[in-house]
C-alpha cells in the first residue's frame, strides 16, 4: 500500500513542471497537461493551402523525415485578450516558412470572470473557426509535405509578461524564437524574410527598428523611426526610436551562451532585454520595414505603453504613409 502511494506521487510529479526564476516571490508551478487549452499539428501539401490534422501514422513518418531538413522556428505570444487569438492564428497559418511551432500563452487575468471550462470551450471554438476555413480531409498521407505547423494554446497563471516569455522560450525548441503581439499584423513572408536576414548577417537578435504602425485614432498607417533599416544596432536608446517588441527574433543558442532572459516585469521588458544584450556583446540587426504592422488601438488600456498617438508621432518622427490599413502596401516588394 505504501509502495503504491509512493509510485502514484512519483508518477504525478512527472507531469508537473517547476519553472524557477520566473517569479521573484515564489516558484511558478504549472501542471502543463491540465493547462493545455488547444493543441493540434497541421500539414499542407505543395499544391494547395488546404490543411489537415495529422492523424495517420504515415503522416508522422513523413514528417519526421521532413523536419530534419528544415530549421524549426518558434513563435511565442502572450495574451490576456481571448478575442485576439483569432488574429494570432490568422497571421500564423498564412506564413510561407515551412517549419513552425506556435505557443500562445493565455494569462488567467484576461478571463477571470469565466471558469476554466468555459474558457477552454471558447478558445477551441475560435481556433477551429480560424484554422478550419480551408480544411480538406485526406485519408492517406503522401510524401509531398510543404508546410508543418504545430500549435499549442496554454493557460498561464497571473504573471508578468517577461516571465511569460521566459516560460514560452523554455517550452519551445526552434533555432529562433520570435515574440509576437496578439494584435499586430504579420505578412505571409514575414518569417521567411527574417530567416533570410538571419542567415545573411549572422545576427543573434533581429528586430524592425523602423516599422509601420496603424493608429486607429488617426485611421492611418505611419512609418515610425525612419532611417534604421538593414543595419546593425549598437544602442538601445537611439534618438527618435522605440523598441518594437513585437518584432524581436532571438537566436536560441545566443540565449544559452550568454544566459540571457527577460526580466520579471510587464512594461519595458523589451527595451531592458535589448539593452542587456548589447552590453553582453550580442549582435542586433534591424531588418526592413516590410511585412509587419504595429496596430495601436484608440483605447490605450489595451496596450502596456499608454503613450498618446500625438506624442508617439513626435517622439518617433513618424511619417504618414496612407489612410487606413492595407496589407499589400506594407508587404515586401516581390
JOVEN-V921250 format. One record per helix or strand of 2 or more residues. SS is the DSSP state (A for helix, B for strand). FROM is the first residue (numbers start at 1). TO is the last residue. Records with the same first field share a line. If there is no record, write none. Layout:
SS = FROM-TO  FROM-TO
This chain:
A = 2-13  32-35  57-67  82-93  108-111  116-134  161-170  190-201  245-247  252-258  269-279  300-302  309-315  327-330
B = 16-19  28-31  36-45  51-53  73-79  99-107  145-156  176-179  185-186  205-207  211-215  220-224  231-233  249-251  284-286  292-296  319-323
